[in-house]
Amino acid sequence: MGSGTAAVAALMQNRRYIGYDIDEEYIKTAEKRINSLLEQKKQTKISELAAK
């Protein structure tokens, strides 16, 4: 899983991913990056709907 770079790239391309790491700190870092991206995508969709 590392820092979540591959997961973030997959989500940006609307792809699925599987992440695994034995180091809990890497998992926490990846979760923060993934959640941040998902929040940005959600805000973008809300903005697009409001513009219509």
CHARMM internal coordinates of N, CA and C (Angstrom, degrees):
IC EDIT
DIST 1 N 1 CA 1.4533
DIST 1 CA 1 C 1.5152
ANGL 1 N 1 CA 1 C 109.26
DIST 1 C 2 N 1.3019
ANGL 1 CA 1 C 2 N 115.91
DIHE 1 N 1 CA 1 C 2 N -39.91
DIST 2 N 2 CA 1.4579
ANGL 1 C 2 N 2 CA 118.59
DIHE 1 CA 1 C 2 N 2 CA -179.47
DIST 2 CA 2 C 1.5105
ANGL 2 N 2 CA 2 C 110.71
DIHE 1 C 2 N 2 CA 2 C 57.70
DIST 2 C 3 N 1.3120
ANGL 2 CA 2 C 3 N 116.66
DIHE 2 N 2 CA 2 C 3 N -137.46
DIST 3 N 3 CA 1.4696
ANGL 2 C 3 N 3 CA 120.58
DIHE 2 CA 2 C 3 N 3 CA -179.26
DIST 3 CA 3 C 1.5224
ANGL 3 N 3 CA 3 C 112.61
DIHE 2 C 3 N 3 CA 3 C -90.14
DIST 3 C 4 N 1.3158
ANGL 3 CA 3 C 4 N 118.63
DIHE 3 N 3 CA 3 C 4 N 5.24
DIST 4 N 4 CA 1.4515
ANGL 3 C 4 N 4 CA 122.40
DIHE 3 CA 3 C 4 N 4 CA 175.35
DIST 4 CA 4 C 1.5123
ANGL 4 N 4 CA 4 C 115.55
DIHE 3 C 4 N 4 CA 4 C 92.86
DIST 4 C 5 N 1.3082
ANGL 4 CA 4 C 5 N 117.55
DIHE 4 N 4 CA 4 C 5 N 10.91
DIST 5 N 5 CA 1.4614
ANGL 4 C 5 N 5 CA 120.68
DIHE 4 CA 4 C 5 N 5 CA -176.85
DIST 5 CA 5 C 1.5252
ANGL 5 N 5 CA 5 C 112.04
DIHE 4 C 5 N 5 CA 5 C -59.64
DIST 5 C 6 N 1.3229
ANGL 5 CA 5 C 6 N 117.18
DIHE 5 N 5 CA 5 C 6 N -45.94
DIST 6 N 6 CA 1.4672
ANGL 5 C 6 N 6 CA 119.96
DIHE 5 CA 5 C 6 N 6 CA -179.45
DIST 6 CA 6 C 1.5268
ANGL 6 N 6 CA 6 C 110.77
DIHE 5 C 6 N 6 CA 6 C -65.74
DIST 6 C 7 N 1.3181
ANGL 6 CA 6 C 7 N 117.03
DIHE 6 N 6 CA 6 C 7 N -37.52
DIST 7 N 7 CA 1.4647
ANGL 6 C 7 N 7 CA 120.62
DIHE 6 CA 6 C 7 N 7 CA 178.84
DIST 7 CA 7 C 1.5256
ANGL 7 N 7 CA 7 C 110.53
DIHE 6 C 7 N 7 CA 7 C -65.17
DIST 7 C 8 N 1.3087
ANGL 7 CA 7 C 8 N 116.99
DIHE 7 N 7 CA 7 C 8 N -43.75
DIST 8 N 8 CA 1.4608
ANGL 7 C 8 N 8 CA 120.94
DIHE 7 CA 7 C 8 N 8 CA 178.67
DIST 8 CA 8 C 1.5277
ANGL 8 N 8 CA 8 C 110.29
DIHE 7 C 8 N 8 CA 8 C -63.31
DIST 8 C 9 N 1.3208
ANGL 8 CA 8 C 9 N 116.67
DIHE 8 N 8 CA 8 C 9 N -43.39
DIST 9 N 9 CA 1.4673
ANGL 8 C 9 N 9 CA 120.04
DIHE 8 CA 8 C 9 N 9 CA 178.34
DIST 9 CA 9 C 1.5262
ANGL 9 N 9 CA 9 C 110.73
DIHE 8 C 9 N 9 CA 9 C -61.73
DIST 9 C 10 N 1.3258
ANGL 9 CA 9 C 10 N 116.97
DIHE 9 N 9 CA 9 C 10 N -41.09
DIST 10 N 10 CA 1.4627
ANGL 9 C 10 N 10 CA 120.38
DIHE 9 CA 9 C 10 N 10 CA 178.66
DIST 10 CA 10 C 1.5257
ANGL 10 N 10 CA 10 C 110.89
DIHE 9 C 10 N 10 CA 10 C -62.95
DIST 10 C 11 N 1.3171
ANGL 10 CA 10 C 11 N 116.84
DIHE 10 N 10 CA 10 C 11 N -45.59
DIST 11 N 11 CA 1.4652
ANGL 10 C 11 N 11 CA 120.21
DIHE 10 CA 10 C 11 N 11 CA -179.89
DIST 11 CA 11 C 1.5235
ANGL 11 N 11 CA 11 C 112.02
DIHE 10 C 11 N 11 CA 11 C -63.83
DIST 11 C 12 N 1.3156
ANGL 11 CA 11 C 12 N 116.45
DIHE 11 N 11 CA 11 C 12 N -36.34
DIST 12 N 12 CA 1.4727
ANGL 11 C 12 N 12 CA 119.75
DIHE 11 CA 11 C 12 N 12 CA 179.26
DIST 12 CA 12 C 1.5274
ANGL 12 N 12 CA 12 C 110.90
DIHE 11 C 12 N 12 CA 12 C -65.14
DIST 12 C 13 N 1.3263
ANGL 12 CA 12 C 13 N 116.24
DIHE 12 N 12 CA 12 C 13 N -26.31
DIST 13 N 13 CA 1.4677
ANGL 12 C 13 N 13 CA 121.27
DIHE 12 CA 12 C 13 N 13 CA 179.46
DIST 13 CA 13 C 1.5278
ANGL 13 N 13 CA 13 C 111.66
DIHE 12 C 13 N 13 CA 13 C -99.29
DIST 13 C 14 N 1.3491
ANGL 13 CA 13 C 14 N 116.32
DIHE 13 N 13 CA 13 C 14 N 13.42
DIST 14 N 14 CA 1.4614
ANGL 13 C 14 N 14 CA 121.97
DIHE 13 CA 13 C 14 N 14 CA -178.05
DIST 14 CA 14 C 1.5262
ANGL 14 N 14 CA 14 C 111.95
DIHE 13 C 14 N 14 CA 14 C 55.21
DIST 14 C 15 N 1.3218
ANGL 14 CA 14 C 15 N 114.91
DIHE 14 N 14 CA 14 C 15 N 42.21
DIST 15 N 15 CA 1.4610
ANGL 14 C 15 N 15 CA 122.14
DIHE 14 CA 14 C 15 N 15 CA 178.39
DIST 15 CA 15 C 1.5163
ANGL 15 N 15 CA 15 C 109.81
DIHE 14 C 15 N 15 CA 15 C -112.44
DIST 15 C 16 N 1.3059
ANGL 15 CA 15 C 16 N 117.16
DIHE 15 N 15 CA 15 C 16 N 162.97
DIST 16 N 16 CA 1.4539
ANGL 15 C 16 N 16 CA 122.86
DIHE 15 CA 15 C 16 N 16 CA 175.73
DIST 16 CA 16 C 1.5228
ANGL 16 N 16 CA 16 C 109.38
DIHE 15 C 16 N 16 CA 16 C -88.70
DIST 16 C 17 N 1.3141
ANGL 16 CA 16 C 17 N 115.22
DIHE 16 N 16 CA 16 C 17 N 161.39
DIST 17 N 17 CA 1.4574
ANGL 16 C 17 N 17 CA 120.19
DIHE 16 CA 16 C 17 N 17 CA 176.55
DIST 17 CA 17 C 1.5201
ANGL 17 N 17 CA 17 C 108.95
DIHE 16 C 17 N 17 CA 17 C -149.69
DIST 17 C 18 N 1.3003
ANGL 17 CA 17 C 18 N 114.81
DIHE 17 N 17 CA 17 C 18 N 158.84
DIST 18 N 18 CA 1.4606
ANGL 17 C 18 N 18 CA 121.82
DIHE 17 CA 17 C 18 N 18 CA 172.05
DIST 18 CA 18 C 1.5173
ANGL 18 N 18 CA 18 C 105.89
DIHE 17 C 18 N 18 CA 18 C -124.97
DIST 18 C 19 N 1.3155
ANGL 18 CA 18 C 19 N 115.77
DIHE 18 N 18 CA 18 C 19 N 127.07
DIST 19 N 19 CA 1.4549
ANGL 18 C 19 N 19 CA 119.66
DIHE 18 CA 18 C 19 N 19 CA -179.82
DIST 19 CA 19 C 1.5164
ANGL 19 N 19 CA 19 C 111.12
DIHE 18 C 19 N 19 CA 19 C -120.20
DIST 19 C 20 N 1.3133
ANGL 19 CA 19 C 20 N 116.03
DIHE 19 N 19 CA 19 C 20 N 140.67
DIST 20 N 20 CA 1.4570
ANGL 19 C 20 N 20 CA 121.31
DIHE 19 CA 19 C 20 N 20 CA -179.80
DIST 20 CA 20 C 1.5176
ANGL 20 N 20 CA 20 C 108.81
DIHE 19 C 20 N 20 CA 20 C -151.43
DIST 20 C 21 N 1.3135
ANGL 20 CA 20 C 21 N 116.79
DIHE 20 N 20 CA 20 C 21 N 135.75
DIST 21 N 21 CA 1.4569
ANGL 20 C 21 N 21 CA 121.44
DIHE 20 CA 20 C 21 N 21 CA 174.84
DIST 21 CA 21 C 1.5156
ANGL 21 N 21 CA 21 C 108.28
DIHE 20 C 21 N 21 CA 21 C -155.02
DIST 21 C 22 N 1.3056
ANGL 21 CA 21 C 22 N 117.49
DIHE 21 N 21 CA 21 C 22 N 146.10
DIST 22 N 22 CA 1.4647
ANGL 21 C 22 N 22 CA 120.14
DIHE 21 CA 21 C 22 N 22 CA 179.37
DIST 22 CA 22 C 1.5250
ANGL 22 N 22 CA 22 C 111.96
DIHE 21 C 22 N 22 CA 22 C -88.58
DIST 22 C 23 N 1.3228
ANGL 22 CA 22 C 23 N 117.11
DIHE 22 N 22 CA 22 C 23 N -13.44
DIST 23 N 23 CA 1.4665
ANGL 22 C 23 N 23 CA 121.47
DIHE 22 CA 22 C 23 N 23 CA -179.72
DIST 23 CA 23 C 1.5299
ANGL 23 N 23 CA 23 C 109.28
DIHE 22 C 23 N 23 CA 23 C -92.73
DIST 23 C 24 N 1.3135
ANGL 23 CA 23 C 24 N 116.54
DIHE 23 N 23 CA 23 C 24 N 114.73
DIST 24 N 24 CA 1.4626
ANGL 23 C 24 N 24 CA 121.33
DIHE 23 CA 23 C 24 N 24 CA -176.22
DIST 24 CA 24 C 1.5269
ANGL 24 N 24 CA 24 C 112.88
DIHE 23 C 24 N 24 CA 24 C -61.25
DIST 24 C 25 N 1.3127
ANGL 24 CA 24 C 25 N 118.36
DIHE 24 N 24 CA 24 C 25 N -31.45
DIST 25 N 25 CA 1.4683
ANGL 24 C 25 N 25 CA 121.03
DIHE 24 CA 24 C 25 N 25 CA 179.27
DIST 25 CA 25 C 1.5302
ANGL 25 N 25 CA 25 C 111.20
DIHE 24 C 25 N 25 CA 25 C -65.39
DIST 25 C 26 N 1.3270
ANGL 25 CA 25 C 26 N 116.79
DIHE 25 N 25 CA 25 C 26 N -39.00
DIST 26 N 26 CA 1.4603
ANGL 25 C 26 N 26 CA 119.62
DIHE 25 CA 25 C 26 N 26 CA 176.83
DIST 26 CA 26 C 1.5247
ANGL 26 N 26 CA 26 C 110.65
DIHE 25 C 26 N 26 CA 26 C -66.20
DIST 26 C 27 N 1.3103
ANGL 26 CA 26 C 27 N 116.35
DIHE 26 N 26 CA 26 C 27 N -38.13
DIST 27 N 27 CA 1.4620
ANGL 26 C 27 N 27 CA 120.07
DIHE 26 CA 26 C 27 N 27 CA 178.59
DIST 27 CA 27 C 1.5215
ANGL 27 N 27 CA 27 C 110.33
DIHE 26 C 27 N 27 CA 27 C -63.10
DIST 27 C 28 N 1.3255
ANGL 27 CA 27 C 28 N 116.77
DIHE 27 N 27 CA 27 C 28 N -44.36
DIST 28 N 28 CA 1.4707
ANGL 27 C 28 N 28 CA 120.58
DIHE 27 CA 27 C 28 N 28 CA 178.66
DIST 28 CA 28 C 1.5277
ANGL 28 N 28 CA 28 C 111.22
DIHE 27 C 28 N 28 CA 28 C -61.95
DIST 28 C 29 N 1.3316
ANGL 28 CA 28 C 29 N 116.31
DIHE 28 N 28 CA 28 C 29 N -42.94
DIST 29 N 29 CA 1.4680
ANGL 28 C 29 N 29 CA 120.69
DIHE 28 CA 28 C 29 N 29 CA 179.20
DIST 29 CA 29 C 1.5279
ANGL 29 N 29 CA 29 C 110.30
DIHE 28 C 29 N 29 CA 29 C -62.45
DIST 29 C 30 N 1.3209
ANGL 29 CA 29 C 30 N 116.38
DIHE 29 N 29 CA 29 C 30 N -45.52
DIST 30 N 30 CA 1.4638
ANGL 29 C 30 N 30 CA 120.67
DIHE 29 CA 29 C 30 N 30 CA 179.81
DIST 30 CA 30 C 1.5234
ANGL 30 N 30 CA 30 C 110.86
DIHE 29 C 30 N 30 CA 30 C -63.30
DIST 30 C 31 N 1.3247
ANGL 30 CA 30 C 31 N 117.44
DIHE 30 N 30 CA 30 C 31 N -42.48
DIST 31 N 31 CA 1.4710
ANGL 30 C 31 N 31 CA 120.68
DIHE 30 CA 30 C 31 N 31 CA 178.96
DIST 31 CA 31 C 1.5200
ANGL 31 N 31 CA 31 C 111.18
DIHE 30 C 31 N 31 CA 31 C -60.50
DIST 31 C 32 N 1.3219
ANGL 31 CA 31 C 32 N 117.23
DIHE 31 N 31 CA 31 C 32 N -40.83
DIST 32 N 32 CA 1.4699
ANGL 31 C 32 N 32 CA 120.29
DIHE 31 CA 31 C 32 N 32 CA 178.28
DIST 32 CA 32 C 1.5236
ANGL 32 N 32 CA 32 C 110.75
DIHE 31 C 32 N 32 CA 32 C -62.50
DIST 32 C 33 N 1.3259
ANGL 32 CA 32 C 33 N 116.94
DIHE 32 N 32 CA 32 C 33 N -44.78
DIST 33 N 33 CA 1.4697
ANGL 32 C 33 N 33 CA 120.36
DIHE 32 CA 32 C 33 N 33 CA -179.68
DIST 33 CA 33 C 1.5212
ANGL 33 N 33 CA 33 C 111.32
DIHE 32 C 33 N 33 CA 33 C -65.05
DIST 33 C 34 N 1.3211
ANGL 33 CA 33 C 34 N 116.27
DIHE 33 N 33 CA 33 C 34 N -42.93
DIST 34 N 34 CA 1.4667
ANGL 33 C 34 N 34 CA 120.95
DIHE 33 CA 33 C 34 N 34 CA -179.13
DIST 34 CA 34 C 1.5264
ANGL 34 N 34 CA 34 C 110.04
DIHE 33 C 34 N 34 CA 34 C -65.86
DIST 34 C 35 N 1.3204
ANGL 34 CA 34 C 35 N 117.12
DIHE 34 N 34 CA 34 C 35 N -47.27
DIST 35 N 35 CA 1.4655
ANGL 34 C 35 N 35 CA 120.64
DIHE 34 CA 34 C 35 N 35 CA 179.64
DIST 35 CA 35 C 1.5226
ANGL 35 N 35 CA 35 C 111.77
DIHE 34 C 35 N 35 CA 35 C -62.16
DIST 35 C 36 N 1.3153
ANGL 35 CA 35 C 36 N 117.14
DIHE 35 N 35 CA 35 C 36 N -37.22
DIST 36 N 36 CA 1.4618
ANGL 35 C 36 N 36 CA 120.87
DIHE 35 CA 35 C 36 N 36 CA 177.54
DIST 36 CA 36 C 1.5324
ANGL 36 N 36 CA 36 C 110.68
DIHE 35 C 36 N 36 CA 36 C -62.79
DIST 36 C 37 N 1.3197
ANGL 36 CA 36 C 37 N 116.13
DIHE 36 N 36 CA 36 C 37 N -44.86
DIST 37 N 37 CA 1.4653
ANGL 36 C 37 N 37 CA 119.95
DIHE 36 CA 36 C 37 N 37 CA 178.88
DIST 37 CA 37 C 1.5238
ANGL 37 N 37 CA 37 C 110.71
DIHE 36 C 37 N 37 CA 37 C -63.89
DIST 37 C 38 N 1.3252
ANGL 37 CA 37 C 38 N 117.29
DIHE 37 N 37 CA 37 C 38 N -44.43
DIST 38 N 38 CA 1.4559
ANGL 37 C 38 N 38 CA 120.13
DIHE 37 CA 37 C 38 N 38 CA -179.94
DIST 38 CA 38 C 1.5206
ANGL 38 N 38 CA 38 C 111.67
DIHE 37 C 38 N 38 CA 38 C -62.09
DIST 38 C 39 N 1.3214
ANGL 38 CA 38 C 39 N 117.54
DIHE 38 N 38 CA 38 C 39 N -37.78
DIST 39 N 39 CA 1.4601
ANGL 38 C 39 N 39 CA 121.30
DIHE 38 CA 38 C 39 N 39 CA 177.22
DIST 39 CA 39 C 1.5323
ANGL 39 N 39 CA 39 C 110.41
DIHE 38 C 39 N 39 CA 39 C -65.54
DIST 39 C 40 N 1.3273
ANGL 39 CA 39 C 40 N 117.27
DIHE 39 N 39 CA 39 C 40 N -40.96
DIST 40 N 40 CA 1.4648
ANGL 39 C 40 N 40 CA 121.05
DIHE 39 CA 39 C 40 N 40 CA 177.50
DIST 40 CA 40 C 1.5245
ANGL 40 N 40 CA 40 C 110.65
DIHE 39 C 40 N 40 CA 40 C -62.39
DIST 40 C 41 N 1.3290
ANGL 40 CA 40 C 41 N 116.52
DIHE 40 N 40 CA 40 C 41 N -43.84
DIST 41 N 41 CA 1.4676
ANGL 40 C 41 N 41 CA 120.29
DIHE 40 CA 40 C 41 N 41 CA 179.63
DIST 41 CA 41 C 1.5228
ANGL 41 N 41 CA 41 C 110.51
DIHE 40 C 41 N 41 CA 41 C -63.56
DIST 41 C 42 N 1.3395
ANGL 41 CA 41 C 42 N 117.04
DIHE 41 N 41 CA 41 C 42 N -39.58
DIST 42 N 42 CA 1.4557
ANGL 41 C 42 N 42 CA 120.87
DIHE 41 CA 41 C 42 N 42 CA 179.15
DIST 42 CA 42 C 1.5258
ANGL 42 N 42 CA 42 C 110.29
DIHE 41 C 42 N 42 CA 42 C -64.49
DIST 42 C 43 N 1.3172
ANGL 42 CA 42 C 43 N 117.69
DIHE 42 N 42 CA 42 C 43 N -43.76
DIST 43 N 43 CA 1.4576
ANGL 42 C 43 N 43 CA 121.54
DIHE 42 CA 42 C 43 N 43 CA 179.70
DIST 43 CA 43 C 1.5270
ANGL 43 N 43 CA 43 C 110.83
DIHE 42 C 43 N 43 CA 43 C -64.85
DIST 43 C 44 N 1.3161
ANGL 43 CA 43 C 44 N 117.03
DIHE 43 N 43 CA 43 C 44 N -37.28
DIST 44 N 44 CA 1.4651
ANGL 43 C 44 N 44 CA 120.92
DIHE 43 CA 43 C 44 N 44 CA 178.12
DIST 44 CA 44 C 1.5211
ANGL 44 N 44 CA 44 C 110.42
DIHE 43 C 44 N 44 CA 44 C -63.50
DIST 44 C 45 N 1.3400
ANGL 44 CA 44 C 45 N 116.97
DIHE 44 N 44 CA 44 C 45 N -43.36
DIST 45 N 45 CA 1.4582
ANGL 44 C 45 N 45 CA 120.02
DIHE 44 CA 44 C 45 N 45 CA 179.18
DIST 45 CA 45 C 1.5148
ANGL 45 N 45 CA 45 C 111.26
DIHE 44 C 45 N 45 CA 45 C -64.44
DIST 45 C 46 N 1.3264
ANGL 45 CA 45 C 46 N 117.00
DIHE 45 N 45 CA 45 C 46 N -39.99
DIST 46 N 46 CA 1.4664
ANGL 45 C 46 N 46 CA 121.00
DIHE 45 CA 45 C 46 N 46 CA 178.49
DIST 46 CA 46 C 1.5274
ANGL 46 N 46 CA 46 C 109.32
DIHE 45 C 46 N 46 CA 46 C -63.36
DIST 46 C 47 N 1.3217
ANGL 46 CA 46 C 47 N 117.54
DIHE 46 N 46 CA 46 C 47 N -42.39
DIST 47 N 47 CA 1.4625
ANGL 46 C 47 N 47 CA 121.08
DIHE 46 CA 46 C 47 N 47 CA 179.51
DIST 47 CA 47 C 1.5201
ANGL 47 N 47 CA 47 C 111.18
DIHE 46 C 47 N 47 CA 47 C -64.45
DIST 47 C 48 N 1.3382
ANGL 47 CA 47 C 48 N 116.31
DIHE 47 N 47 CA 47 C 48 N -40.06
DIST 48 N 48 CA 1.4652
ANGL 47 C 48 N 48 CA 120.06
DIHE 47 CA 47 C 48 N 48 CA 179.11
DIST 48 CA 48 C 1.5288
ANGL 48 N 48 CA 48 C 110.78
DIHE 47 C 48 N 48 CA 48 C -64.58
DIST 48 C 49 N 1.3180
ANGL 48 CA 48 C 49 N 116.90
DIHE 48 N 48 CA 48 C 49 N -40.78
DIST 49 N 49 CA 1.4688
ANGL 48 C 49 N 49 CA 120.24
DIHE 48 CA 48 C 49 N 49 CA 179.19
DIST 49 CA 49 C 1.5267
ANGL 49 N 49 CA 49 C 110.91
DIHE 48 C 49 N 49 CA 49 C -66.87
DIST 49 C 50 N 1.3098
ANGL 49 CA 49 C 50 N 116.99
DIHE 49 N 49 CA 49 C 50 N -38.10
DIST 50 N 50 CA 1.4615
ANGL 49 C 50 N 50 CA 120.76
DIHE 49 CA 49 C 50 N 50 CA -179.19
DIST 50 CA 50 C 1.5301
ANGL 50 N 50 CA 50 C 110.89
DIHE 49 C 50 N 50 CA 50 C -68.43
DIST 50 C 51 N 1.3227
ANGL 50 CA 50 C 51 N 117.61
DIHE 50 N 50 CA 50 C 51 N -29.08
DIST 51 N 51 CA 1.4605
ANGL 50 C 51 N 51 CA 121.51
DIHE 50 CA 50 C 51 N 51 CA -178.35
DIST 51 CA 51 C 1.5289
ANGL 51 N 51 CA 51 C 111.66
DIHE 50 C 51 N 51 CA 51 C -75.76
DIST 51 C 52 N 1.3251
ANGL 51 CA 51 C 52 N 117.23
DIHE 51 N 51 CA 51 C 52 N -16.89
DIST 52 N 52 CA 1.4798
ANGL 51 C 52 N 52 CA 119.81
DIHE 51 CA 51 C 52 N 52 CA -177.00
DIST 52 CA 52 C 1.4934
ANGL 52 N 52 CA 52 C 111.68
DIHE 51 C 52 N 52 CA 52 C -79.78
END
COOR INIT
IC SEED 1 N 1 CA 1 C
IC BUILD
